[in-house]
Amino acid sequence: MFSGAIFVCITLNTICMATTWYGEPSEYKTVMEWLENLFAAIYNLEAILLISVYRQKYFLDSWRIFDFTIVLSAVLGWLSAYLFQVHVGLLSTVLRSFRILRVLKMIK
């Protein structure tokens, strides 16, 4: 059941990222940013739960390392934007695009 919920989250997150465009209305951008933060929180919770279950074995699986890297990059992007008021611009777009690669995990 847990993996099914993550599958739905990854799919919805991918759809949300695919529906953004340059010059989108500010209200739409606000909603997408809120959803992005929600998905990031879900992925953080997933990582915390899996690390608490698998402990050191969590980092022996290459897909989990990939997921953890994406989660960590989201946390760093969030910290730089909201805590330090430093917006990384294009770098955040590149890091966000790696989240789309999570779809490959579902194909595995």
Backbone bond lengths (Angstrom), bond angles and torsions (degrees), N, CA, C in turn:
res aa  C-N    CA-C-N  psi(-1)  N-CA   C-N-CA  omega(-1)  CA-C   N-CA-C  phi
1 M - - - 1.450 - - 1.530 111.18 -
2 F 1.339 115.56 -41.38 1.467 120.35 -179.42 1.521 111.04 -60.61
3 S 1.336 116.70 -44.62 1.465 119.87 -179.69 1.524 110.89 -67.66
4 G 1.330 118.33 -30.71 1.461 121.45 176.44 1.520 111.41 -66.47
5 A 1.327 116.07 -39.54 1.468 119.91 178.60 1.528 110.27 -66.83
6 I 1.324 116.96 -39.25 1.461 120.57 178.12 1.523 109.91 -66.76
7 F 1.329 117.22 -38.50 1.466 121.55 176.09 1.528 110.26 -57.49
8 V 1.323 116.89 -45.65 1.473 121.43 178.92 1.528 109.85 -63.45
9 C 1.334 117.36 -43.54 1.470 120.92 179.62 1.524 111.45 -62.30
10 I 1.322 117.24 -44.38 1.463 120.65 179.87 1.520 109.98 -62.93
11 T 1.333 116.38 -42.86 1.464 120.40 179.34 1.522 111.28 -63.10
12 L 1.340 117.21 -48.36 1.470 120.49 179.66 1.526 111.61 -63.98
13 N 1.329 116.90 -39.91 1.462 120.97 178.31 1.524 111.01 -62.47
14 T 1.314 116.94 -41.63 1.463 121.45 178.26 1.523 111.16 -64.15
15 I 1.326 116.39 -42.22 1.468 120.32 177.67 1.516 110.50 -62.87
16 C 1.323 117.08 -43.77 1.474 120.54 179.13 1.524 111.40 -60.84
17 M 1.334 116.55 -43.66 1.463 119.10 179.92 1.517 111.24 -67.06
18 A 1.326 116.93 -30.63 1.468 120.73 -178.99 1.527 112.04 -76.13
19 T 1.319 117.59 -16.91 1.464 119.78 -177.02 1.522 113.52 -98.71
20 T 1.315 117.28 11.31 1.469 119.49 176.60 1.521 109.44 -95.81
21 W 1.316 116.49 154.67 1.456 121.58 -179.71 1.520 109.52 -151.44
22 Y 1.300 114.92 161.88 1.463 120.91 179.02 1.526 108.63 -68.65
23 G 1.307 117.75 133.89 1.451 122.80 178.66 1.523 113.76 80.61
24 E 1.330 116.80 19.72 1.462 119.37 179.10 1.528 109.88 -66.78
25 P 1.342 117.76 154.04 1.467 120.71 179.68 1.528 111.38 -59.12
26 S 1.298 116.54 148.77 1.470 120.81 -175.93 1.526 112.08 -62.10
27 E 1.340 118.08 -34.89 1.466 120.37 178.62 1.523 110.73 -65.03
28 Y 1.324 115.93 -41.76 1.459 121.04 179.06 1.528 109.95 -65.07
29 K 1.327 115.94 -42.58 1.464 120.75 179.04 1.525 110.49 -62.23
30 T 1.320 117.09 -39.71 1.462 121.28 178.82 1.523 110.92 -62.64
31 V 1.320 116.97 -44.51 1.462 121.15 178.83 1.527 110.33 -63.52
32 M 1.335 116.83 -43.19 1.467 120.25 -179.98 1.531 111.09 -65.14
33 E 1.318 118.43 -37.81 1.464 121.26 177.17 1.520 110.36 -65.41
34 W 1.345 116.20 -40.66 1.465 120.40 177.64 1.526 110.15 -62.29
35 L 1.334 116.79 -45.61 1.468 120.70 178.63 1.527 111.57 -63.58
36 E 1.329 116.01 -39.42 1.463 120.18 177.86 1.523 110.74 -60.55
37 N 1.325 116.73 -42.65 1.462 120.75 177.40 1.527 111.22 -66.07
38 L 1.329 117.37 -37.55 1.457 121.23 177.56 1.526 110.75 -63.03
39 F 1.329 116.51 -47.81 1.461 119.49 178.84 1.527 110.99 -63.42
40 A 1.315 117.36 -39.37 1.467 120.40 177.94 1.527 110.18 -61.89
41 A 1.323 117.46 -39.90 1.466 120.70 177.69 1.526 110.85 -64.45
42 I 1.331 116.74 -41.21 1.468 120.42 178.22 1.522 110.29 -62.75
43 Y 1.329 117.47 -43.93 1.465 120.87 -179.83 1.525 111.21 -66.97
44 N 1.336 116.93 -35.09 1.467 119.97 175.18 1.521 110.32 -63.86
45 L 1.318 116.56 -44.26 1.461 120.57 178.75 1.526 110.60 -62.03
46 E 1.328 116.42 -42.05 1.468 120.58 177.24 1.529 110.47 -58.41
47 A 1.335 116.28 -47.58 1.464 120.12 -179.05 1.527 110.96 -62.63
48 I 1.322 117.18 -42.92 1.470 120.92 179.80 1.527 110.50 -62.22
49 L 1.332 116.40 -44.88 1.464 119.86 179.61 1.520 111.73 -63.85
50 L 1.329 116.64 -44.93 1.457 119.83 -178.86 1.531 112.00 -67.28
51 I 1.316 117.04 -38.73 1.473 119.49 177.19 1.523 110.22 -65.38
52 S 1.334 116.88 -38.48 1.467 118.88 179.39 1.526 111.68 -68.28
53 V 1.323 117.52 -28.69 1.464 120.85 178.69 1.530 111.05 -81.89
54 Y 1.342 116.71 -50.59 1.469 121.04 -173.42 1.527 114.24 -88.12
55 R 1.315 117.08 -18.16 1.465 122.70 -177.05 1.532 111.31 53.13
56 Q 1.330 119.43 -126.18 1.463 121.10 -177.58 1.527 112.44 -66.72
57 K 1.314 118.13 -27.04 1.461 121.70 -179.85 1.534 111.90 -65.25
58 Y 1.337 116.31 -20.37 1.465 120.61 178.60 1.526 110.30 -56.12
59 F 1.321 116.19 -39.29 1.463 121.34 -174.78 1.537 113.29 -87.40
60 L 1.309 117.52 9.23 1.456 121.01 175.74 1.532 111.97 -92.47
61 D 1.306 117.05 -12.45 1.462 122.05 -179.93 1.531 109.33 -99.45
62 S 1.332 116.75 126.32 1.471 120.13 -175.80 1.527 112.88 -64.74
63 W 1.339 118.02 -33.85 1.470 119.50 177.98 1.524 111.22 -67.95
64 R 1.330 116.35 -36.90 1.473 118.99 177.97 1.526 110.77 -68.40
65 I 1.319 117.08 -37.53 1.468 119.77 175.89 1.520 109.92 -62.86
66 F 1.322 116.59 -42.30 1.464 121.32 177.29 1.527 110.33 -60.72
67 D 1.332 117.13 -47.69 1.470 121.04 177.88 1.522 111.32 -59.86
68 F 1.332 116.01 -44.07 1.461 119.96 -179.40 1.525 110.95 -62.98
69 T 1.308 117.70 -38.33 1.460 121.93 177.82 1.526 110.48 -62.82
70 I 1.311 116.70 -41.99 1.466 120.81 178.21 1.523 110.59 -65.97
71 V 1.333 116.63 -43.74 1.462 120.80 178.45 1.525 110.22 -62.01
72 L 1.323 116.56 -44.55 1.463 121.06 179.68 1.527 111.25 -63.26
73 S 1.325 117.40 -40.98 1.469 119.93 178.86 1.521 110.80 -65.43
74 A 1.333 117.52 -35.97 1.468 120.35 177.00 1.524 111.02 -65.43
75 V 1.323 116.19 -41.16 1.471 120.31 178.05 1.527 110.34 -63.74
76 L 1.323 116.94 -45.42 1.467 120.53 179.37 1.528 111.13 -63.50
77 G 1.336 116.88 -40.51 1.464 119.85 176.76 1.507 112.03 -63.86
78 W 1.332 116.30 -41.04 1.462 120.62 178.65 1.527 110.70 -64.98
79 L 1.325 116.28 -44.36 1.464 120.01 179.30 1.526 111.54 -62.59
80 S 1.324 116.11 -43.55 1.464 118.41 -179.05 1.520 111.40 -65.70
81 A 1.326 117.67 -36.44 1.466 120.49 -177.44 1.522 112.73 -78.53
82 Y 1.326 117.40 -46.20 1.459 120.24 -171.91 1.520 114.94 -94.92
83 L 1.309 116.58 -32.63 1.451 118.94 -177.28 1.521 111.86 -90.85
84 F 1.330 115.98 -43.18 1.454 120.47 -176.08 1.524 113.59 -102.44
85 Q 1.339 117.35 -2.82 1.469 123.25 179.88 1.526 112.38 57.09
86 V 1.330 116.35 33.69 1.455 122.08 177.05 1.521 107.32 -112.01
87 H 1.317 116.56 115.75 1.457 120.63 -179.79 1.530 108.40 -98.20
88 V 1.319 115.38 123.79 1.450 120.41 -174.00 1.525 112.96 -88.62
89 G 1.315 117.92 0.62 1.460 123.55 172.01 1.510 114.79 53.52
90 L 1.324 116.03 -114.48 1.457 122.27 -174.94 1.524 111.87 -60.21
91 L 1.313 117.26 -35.34 1.464 120.02 179.41 1.523 110.76 -61.07
92 S 1.325 117.47 -40.29 1.464 118.94 178.74 1.517 111.33 -66.20
93 T 1.325 117.41 -33.78 1.463 120.83 176.68 1.519 110.62 -65.29
94 V 1.305 116.64 -41.87 1.467 120.77 178.65 1.519 110.10 -64.67
95 L 1.322 117.50 -46.27 1.453 120.70 179.69 1.521 111.17 -63.82
96 R 1.328 116.72 -38.04 1.460 120.69 178.44 1.524 111.02 -64.95
97 S 1.315 116.23 -34.73 1.464 119.07 -179.76 1.523 111.64 -66.78
98 F 1.329 117.61 -24.97 1.461 119.83 176.17 1.524 111.38 -65.54
99 R 1.336 116.33 -25.88 1.459 118.98 177.78 1.516 111.75 -63.48
100 I 1.319 115.58 -29.92 1.459 119.18 178.03 1.525 110.22 -62.94
101 L 1.324 116.12 -30.66 1.463 119.87 179.14 1.526 112.66 -65.51
102 R 1.332 116.83 -13.43 1.463 119.41 176.55 1.520 110.95 -62.78
103 V 1.342 116.01 -22.59 1.461 119.98 176.98 1.525 109.78 -59.11
104 L 1.332 116.63 -34.30 1.466 120.27 178.41 1.521 111.57 -61.05
105 K 1.320 116.27 -30.44 1.448 120.90 178.46 1.531 109.94 -61.57
106 M 1.318 116.03 -36.98 1.465 119.71 -179.39 1.524 111.25 -69.55
107 I 1.329 116.70 -30.11 1.462 121.09 -179.89 1.518 110.68 -72.22
108 K 1.349 115.15 -31.92 1.467 121.18 178.90 1.496 109.07 -52.03
